[in-house]
Amino acid sequence: MWLEIKTILLAMTPINELRGTIPVAILFFGLSPVKAFLLACLGNMLPVIFLLWFWKYLSKYWASKNRLIRKFLKWIFKRTRKRFYKKYSLYGDLALILLVAIPLPFTGAWTGSIAAFLFGISYSRSLVLILAGVLIAGLIVTIITTGIYSFL
């Protein structure tokens, strides 16, 4: 039971997320690939539930405390929405799913939650799109991990 809890907690961390957790759970904790996948996906999604609300309140708080921060946040939101608009118009929801699904540095559920906030995507829609990306990323990482493990 302790290894399962460790897996969930490890997947909740922002840089590691499930990309680092699934290999650790399979190769070092000895969990089955299915169990590692499910627990890592669960752990990766838990913070997203709160992060999608958190960014909104954090930005409002920062903006209320400092005029320079307020100007910067306005600029970054305007710039990001302008740059993303073309991609979102072209790819739609797939843009957010791919941002979360591609297992590369600075992509994932945490980044997806920030992107969803910046682009003004609704909470429920963001949650579904990020979940889809997490499941795809989890499958990719699990397949790669079990493929490498089978060669060892």
N, C-alpha and C positions, 0 to 999 in steps of 0.2 A: 504493500500500500504506500510506503514511503517513496518508492521510486516513481510511482504514478503521480504523487503530489509534486515531487521534484520536476517531473516532466512538464506538468501544467504550469508551475511557477517559472521554469526556464523559458517556456514559450511566451510568457507574458512580457518578457523584457524587450525593450525597443529595438536594439540592434540585432540581437540573436533571433528573436521570434521563432518561427517553426523551422526556418532554414538551418539553424544550428541545433535545434532541439531534436529533430527526428533522427539525425545520425547518432547523436549522443544517446538517445533513448534506445535505439536498436543495437548499436555497437558496444556501448559501455554499460547501460543499465540492463541489457538483455531482454528488453520488451519485444513482443512480436511486432512486425511491421504495421499490422492493422491497429493494434493498441497504441503504438507510438503515434501513428497518423491521427487517430481520433483524439487522443489526449493533447497532442500538440495543436491541433486545430481548435479545440476547446480553449486551451490556454491562450492561444493567439487572439481569439475573438473576445475574450472576457474584457480586456482593457478597452477595446473598440466601443463597447456599449457605453462606457463612461467618457471616453475621449471625444466622441462626437458631440457631447454636450459641453465638455470641458473647454474646448478651443473657443467656443462662443463666449463663455463667461470670462475666460482668461484674457481674451483680446479686449473685451469691454472694460475689464478691470484695469489693464495696462493703459488703455486709451484714456481712461478717466484720471489717471495719476500723472500723466506726462504729455504735454503738447507735442513734443518731438516724436514720441512713440505713436501718438494718435496719427500724426502726419505720415509716419513710416507705414503703419498698418493700412491706412487708406491707399497709399501708393502701391504697396505689395498686393493688396486685394485687387485693385484696378488693373495692375499690370498682369497679374496671374490670370485673372478672368479674361482679359483681352487675348493673351497668348493661348490660353486653353480653349477659348471659344471655337477656333477653327478646328482643332482636333476633336473637341466634343461634338461639334456639328457634323464632322466627317465620320467619326467612330461611335458616337453616342456613349451609351453606358459601357461599351466594350473598353473605352479608354481607361476608366477607373478599374475595371476588372483586370486588365493587363498590367496596370501599374502595380497592383497588389500581387498578381500571379507570377510575374517574371522574377525568379529567385536570384536577384542581383543586389549588391549593396545599395542602400538608400531607397529600396522599394519594399513593399510589404504593407501590413495592416496599419501600422502606426502612420506611415507616410500616406497611405490611402485615406486615413481619417482626416489628416491635415488637408489633403487635396479636396476631399469632399466638402469640408468646411469652407475652404477658400473659394470653391466653385459654386457654393450655394446649393448643393444637392441636398434634398430633404433627408432627415434622419433615417426614416424607414427604408428609403431607397438606397441610401449609403450603406446601411447595415447589410442589406441583401447583396449588393454589388461587391462589397468587401468580403463577405462570406464566400461568394462565388470565387473570388480571387484567391482567398486563403485555401479553399478546397483544391483548386487547381495547383497552386504552389505546393501544397502538401503532397499531392499525388506525384508531382514531378520529383520532389526531394526524396520521397519514399522509394520511388522506382530507381532513382540514381543510387540511393544508399543501398538498397537490397541488391542491385546489380553489381555494385562494387564489392559488397560483402560476399556475394556468391563466388566472386573470383578469388577471394583471399583464401 
